[in-house]
């Protein structure tokens, strides 16, 4: 949104719409207090990220992130750098969470295959050996629970644990694609 249009945005409407609107005393409120780098490289504040996450939970559509800041504190060049930094941060973490989910599903598939291999091995021992020795009974007792463990743990990774990442993936996707505006008050 251009600087001219930002002046006509009603601050009360911003607070009511399906947007994330945050008051800033200064630009530092967005970033970590412990990071001395320039805004274009600085780490985002955990407080900011948690507030954005809380505010975006019930937002279904495209999100607009509006920072309300005093007119005298505004600097267009700094704001452009902050916009890029916010989108880069959320895009990077969105990609990382998606990769983590893919890896978790792949690990689950590998666990399931290992579990099935253990179960097939136990079944093979039972049906082909015909021996009644200690070693064969021990191997069956070892391979059967190991097979079930790996199978169910793999299924758990695929069905349940990977779904736990969906909320983070959705949040980071929303904010990586969001419009970031600075509105004077």
VENHU-V955959 format. One record per run of one state. SS is the DSSP state (helix for helix, strand for strand, loop for the rest). FROM is the first residue (numbers start at 1). TO is the last residue. Records with the same first field share a line. If there is no record, write none. Layout:
SS = FROM-TO / FROM-TO
This chain:
loop = 1-2 / 7-10 / 17-19 / 25-26 / 32-43 / 45-45 / 57-63 / 70-70 / 74-75 / 130-133 / 165-165 / 177-178 / 185-185
helix = 3-6 / 11-16 / 27-30 / 46-56 / 71-73 / 76-129 / 134-164 / 166-176
strand = 20-24 / 31-31 / 44-44 / 64-69 / 179-184
